[in-house]
């Protein structure tokens, strides 16, 4: 099995091309082709982590996404954030999140606290 590190953009593209070809052949688990696919995929993940890091999501977008994901309305956020006017101020970026709001959003909605703190939007 001749595998080389993925250092350059050309290496990356070649590795992706080989991964696609291996995926099209649908190798059986435990075969050399399956092992090669696994190793090449690991190399691509490492390359992408180095060269295309994903930053933290925006806290307000994370709240909106979670609301949509579990079907919450603004009214459903009242026990977590406060009165409807305050919720709209938060969602429209007119008012920052407070530490108690962050704690409740984390506890009730399961949004990671580090995401909610990530933006410079806390008081």
N, C-alpha and C positions, 0 to 999 in steps of 0.2 A: 504494500500500500504506500504509494509515493505521494505524500501530502506535505505542502509547504506552508509556512506562515502567510497570513494575509496582511501585507504591509502597505501596499499601494492601492490606488483606485483601480488600476488594471487588475491586480490580484483579486480584489473584491469582486469586480465584474465577472472575472473568469470563474471564481468560486460560485457565484450566484448562478451562472449558466450551467455549471456542472450539477449544482443542487437541483435545478429545474429538470435537467435530464434524468437524474436519479429518481426524482419524485414521479416523473412520467413513467418510469419503468416499474414503479410500485414494488420495491424490493421486499422480500420476506424478512421478518425480524430474525436476527441472528446470523444473517448472511454477511459476507464481506461488503456487499453493496450497501446493506443497511448500516453497517458500522461506518463506512465511508460517508454516507449521508449524515449520520449523527456527528461525526467529527467535523465535517465541513460546515454544518449548521452552527456548531459551537464556535468555530473560527469567525463566521459571519456575525454572530451575536457579539463577540468580543470586539470585532472591528467597528461595528455600528455603535457600541457603547462608547468607544474612544472617539470616534469621528462625528457621530450624530447624537450627542447627548440630549436626552429629553428633560426639559426643565419642569419645575413644579407648575401645575395648572393654576390659573387665576382663581382666587378664593370665591369670588362672586359667581364666576362661571361654574365652579364646582358645586356651589349651592343650587344654581339653576339646573344643572345637569342631574343632580340627585333628586331634585323635586320632580323633574320630568320622568326620571327613571322609575320612581315609586309612586307616581301619580299624585303628588301633593299640590295643593293650591296655596295661595298666599295666606288664606285663612288658617290652613293647617300649620303654618309657621308661627302663629301668634303665641302659643305656649313656649316656644323656643326663643323667639326674638322679641316679641312685644306687640304693641298695637300695630294695626295694619299700616298706618302712616309710616311708622318706623321701618317696617319691613320693606315698603316701597323705597324709602330713602336709602336703605342698605343695598337693595337690588339695583337701584339707579346710581349708586356710588356717590350719593349726597351725604351719607353718614358712614363712618367707619364701624367695623365690628368691634365690640368690646370683648374683653377677656371672658366675662360670664357667657356672652353669646357664643363665643368660640367653643367654650366647654360644653354648652348644651347642644350645639350643632354636631360636635364630635360624638357626644354620648348618644343622642337621639337618632341622628341621621347616619352616623358611622363615617362621616367625612374625616379623614386624617387631620389631626390638629395642626401638623406641620404645613398642610395645604392651606388651611384657614389663616395661619399666621404668616405664610409666605409673602403675601402682598403687603405693601406698606399701608395697611388699612385698619390698623387697630388703635384703640385709644387706651 
